[in-house]
Each structure stands twice: as C-alpha cells, then as structure tokens.
Amino acid sequence: MAMLPFLAGAITMGHLAIGLFFLRFWRRTRDRLFLIFAFAFWLLAANQAAVALSNVPREEQSSIYLLRLAAFTLIILAIVSKNLSRKRE
C-alpha cells in the first residue's frame, strides 16, 4: 500500500511529460490536433493527482471522474475533426 502514492505520482508525471511532448509537436507544426492532445493529457494528469490526493474510495463515483471524461472527449473530438478536415481537402 505504501507504493500506491509513488505510482500515482509517476503516472501523473508521465501524463504531464506526454502533454509537453505533444506541445512540442504543436509548436513545430501548428496542428491543432497536437495542442488538443496536450490539453487532454494535462487533464488526465490533473485527474490522477486529484485521485491520489483525495480520499475517494471509488473514483468512478466521484466528480473527479469528469476530468477523465473531458480528456477522452477532447481526444475523440480532435480525431474526428482531423479526419473531417482531411475529407474536405
């Protein structure tokens, strides 16, 4: 049980690093897809940090879960938007 906070911190750090990775690609290409992915991963990092710092017994039954839902909704909308823009070209 003592390792759970460490793992939660590592997962949070990983989400933050992936967000920075996508931000770097956005700076190079100015493609909106990468910017949205960066924000989505930062939302996932906030979700993981909130779960680790709170005493919520079941994450899926708390309002913290809405951060994860927003992140995955952003990812889906970004992919759909990218695919629709390619069809118009």
FENFENFEN-V731847 format. One record per run of one state. SS is the DSSP state (@ for helix, = for strand, . for the rest). FROM is the first residue (numbers start at 1). TO is the last residue. If there is no record, write none. Layout:
BEGIN
SS:FROM:TO, SS:FROM:TO
END
This chain:
BEGIN
.:1:2, @:3:29, .:30:31, @:32:53, .:54:58, @:59:61, .:62:64, @:65:88, .:89:89
END
